[in-house]
């Protein structure tokens, strides 16, 4: 808040100083840049800013809001809840593919056993087989079933390059999963009753989420 609203000098200080100004938020104009029209409108606004302040806004740094990486909270308890949400979303996607006839119940069961979906799933073997690091698994029924499942739920498109990626394969897989399924804290909040069924646990998780959101903001 300005101590003296009539002071231009104070207003400039609040707007532009490194102490008071928002140095973190990315540029968002409110367009839906997932559409071609939205991207064109966003680019036009961005170009205006780039002309006005070329030393700050550079065209080579243009990034559409729908491409922004999600904010990641690294607090261990929050990350554990996030992984439960991922697992829940994965199960829903696989169930949906089966119900739609895109995969068979047998493929679903075989794949679930192969990646350990009954507990916490691990896709390390799948990724290593996909990248040719475990050639002996190429004809494995579990791997073949998992390939069919992944293709049915739009995860077969994920590419892995162990030679160029700095991320561990499993982490890279889940980060791409987050993007493809557009996971967010808001969507996790909506799904919370379906994967944290115990009311007391849900209250604790909601308190944790509120705390982490407050810290992030």
Secondary structure, 3 states (H helix, E strand, C coil): CCCCCCCHHHHHHHHHCCCCCCCCCCCCCCCCCCCHHHHHHHHHHHHHHHHHCCCCCCHHHCCCHHHCCCCCCCCHHHHHHHHHHHHHHHHHHHHHHHHCCCCCHHHHHHHHHHHCCCCCCCCHHHHHHHCCCCHHHCCCHHHHHHHHHHHHCCCCCCCCCCCCCCCCHHHHHHHHHHHHCCCCHHHHHHHHHHHCCCHHHHHHHHHHHHHHHHHHC
